[in-house]
């Protein structure tokens, strides 16, 4: 209880600071304790120039750019596997999970608006066109080559869990979006 009172006190002080800076009319995303909850889980908000562009730069300083990009891809892959597994356990049919992820991204997270183009479980192939993805924007803001490492990884991880096999995703950039192709590894 003491912790909750402290958090509420700090929240009140934060609101006063925002009011002082004329930012008190900004839409509040957090609950009374400063947490964002969506679909029963806690979320965080981070500026698009920081993730992933700033993180890639930081990792690249230590391990090189190739490893930094691979790290972000693997992070997305693991996230995608976890997402698919969780929703399969909830009883959502595997055919609906890619659409669910696309819808959540478009409506709640602001990550990307995705258009599924092909979904073939037998062939082990999933293709989607991405519009307004946060990774390409982050790369642009950080003067980097565009990449969709996290999103490619996430889609590959989701599809991997749905077909029960390892997958890999590639991306083709165009002026109006990014085509991500996920395929089962041979």
C-alpha positions in Angstrom: 0.0 0.0 0.0 2.9 2.3 0.8 4.3 1.8 -2.6 1.0 2.5 -4.3 0.6 5.8 -2.3 4.1 6.8 -3.4 3.3 6.1 -7.0 0.1 8.1 -6.8 2.0 11.0 -5.3 4.6 10.9 -8.0 1.8 10.7 -10.7 0.2 13.8 -9.2 3.6 15.7 -9.3 4.1 14.5 -12.9 0.7 16.0 -13.8 1.7 19.3 -12.2 4.9 19.4 -14.2 3.0 18.7 -17.4 0.5 21.5 -16.6 3.3 23.9 -15.8 4.8 23.1 -19.3 1.3 23.4 -21.0 1.3 19.7 -21.8 -1.5 18.7 -19.5 -4.0 18.3 -22.3 -1.9 15.5 -24.0 -3.9 12.3 -24.1 -3.0 10.1 -21.2 -2.2 6.5 -22.0 -1.3 5.3 -18.5 -3.4 4.2 -15.6 -3.3 5.9 -12.2 0.0 4.1 -11.4 1.8 5.1 -14.6 1.4 1.8 -16.5 0.0 1.1 -19.9 -2.2 -2.0 -20.2 -3.5 -3.4 -23.4 -5.3 -6.8 -23.7 -4.4 -7.7 -20.1 -0.6 -7.1 -20.5 1.7 -4.3 -19.6 3.2 -2.3 -22.5 5.8 0.4 -22.8 6.0 3.3 -25.2 9.4 4.3 -26.7 10.2 6.9 -29.4 10.6 5.5 -32.9 14.0 7.1 -33.4 15.3 5.1 -30.4 13.8 1.7 -31.3 15.3 0.2 -33.3 17.6 2.7 -34.9 19.3 3.9 -31.7 19.5 0.4 -30.4 21.1 -0.8 -33.6 23.7 2.0 -33.5 24.5 1.1 -29.8 24.9 -2.6 -30.5 26.8 -1.9 -33.7 29.4 0.0 -31.7 30.1 -3.1 -29.7 29.5 -6.0 -32.1 29.2 -4.5 -35.6 26.1 -3.6 -37.6 25.5 -7.1 -39.0 25.2 -8.5 -35.5 23.1 -5.6 -34.4 20.6 -6.3 -37.2 20.6 -10.0 -36.4 20.0 -9.2 -32.7 16.9 -7.2 -33.6 15.7 -9.9 -36.0 16.1 -12.6 -33.4 14.4 -10.5 -30.8 11.4 -10.1 -33.2 11.5 -13.9 -34.0 11.3 -14.9 -30.4 8.5 -12.3 -29.8 6.6 -13.7 -32.7 6.9 -17.3 -31.5 5.7 -16.3 -28.0 2.8 -14.3 -29.5 1.6 -17.2 -31.7 2.0 -19.8 -28.9 0.0 -17.7 -26.5 -2.9 -17.2 -28.9 -2.9 -20.9 -30.0 -3.2 -21.8 -26.3 -6.2 -19.4 -26.1 -7.8 -21.5 -28.8 -7.5 -19.0 -31.7 -7.3 -20.9 -35.0 -3.8 -20.7 -36.6 -5.4 -19.2 -39.7 -6.5 -16.2 -37.8 -3.3 -15.4 -35.9 -1.5 -13.5 -38.7 -4.6 -11.3 -39.1 -4.9 -10.8 -35.4 -1.2 -9.6 -35.2 -1.8 -7.3 -38.2 -4.9 -5.9 -36.6 -3.3 -5.3 -33.2 -0.4 -3.5 -34.9 -2.6 -1.3 -37.0 -5.1 -0.4 -34.3 -3.2 -0.5 -31.0 0.6 -0.5 -31.2 1.3 1.8 -34.2 4.0 -0.5 -35.4 2.8 -1.0 -38.9 -0.3 -1.4 -41.1 0.1 -4.8 -42.8 -1.8 -6.3 -45.8 -1.6 -10.1 -45.9 -1.0 -11.1 -49.5 -0.5 -14.9 -49.2 -0.9 -17.4 -46.5 -0.1 -21.1 -47.4 0.5 -23.4 -44.5 1.2 -26.4 -46.7 3.9 -24.6 -48.8 5.2 -22.9 -45.7 4.9 -19.4 -47.1 3.4 -16.2 -45.8 3.7 -12.8 -47.7 2.6 -9.4 -46.4 2.9 -5.9 -47.5 3.9 -3.4 -44.8 2.9 0.3 -44.8 4.2 3.0 -42.5 6.3 0.7 -40.5 8.2 2.1 -37.5 11.5 0.5 -38.4 11.8 2.2 -41.8 10.9 5.5 -40.1 13.5 4.9 -37.4 16.2 4.2 -40.0 15.3 7.4 -41.8 15.5 9.4 -38.6 18.9 7.9 -37.8 20.3 8.3 -41.3 20.5 4.6 -41.8 19.5 2.2 -44.5 15.9 1.1 -44.1 15.4 -2.3 -42.5 12.5 -4.2 -41.0 14.5 -6.6 -38.8 12.1 -6.7 -35.9 9.0 -7.0 -38.0 10.5 -9.6 -40.4 11.6 -11.6 -37.3 8.2 -11.3 -35.7 6.4 -12.5 -38.8 8.9 -15.4 -39.2 8.5 -16.3 -35.6 4.7 -16.3 -35.7 4.7 -18.4 -38.9 7.3 -20.8 -37.6 5.1 -21.6 -34.6 2.0 -22.0 -36.8 3.7 -24.4 -39.2 5.9 -26.2 -36.6 9.1 -25.6 -38.6 11.9 -23.0 -38.7 11.4 -20.1 -41.1 13.2 -17.1 -42.5 11.9 -13.8 -43.7 13.2 -11.5 -46.4 12.2 -7.9 -47.3 11.8 -6.0 -50.5 11.5 -2.2 -50.2 9.5 -0.1 -52.6 8.3 3.5 -52.6 4.9 2.5 -51.2 5.8 -0.2 -48.7 7.8 -3.3 -47.9 7.0 -6.8 -49.0 8.0 -9.3 -46.4 8.2 -13.0 -47.5 8.4 -15.7 -44.8 9.3 -19.2 -46.0 9.9 -22.5 -44.3 13.6 -23.4 -44.3 14.5 -26.4 -46.3 
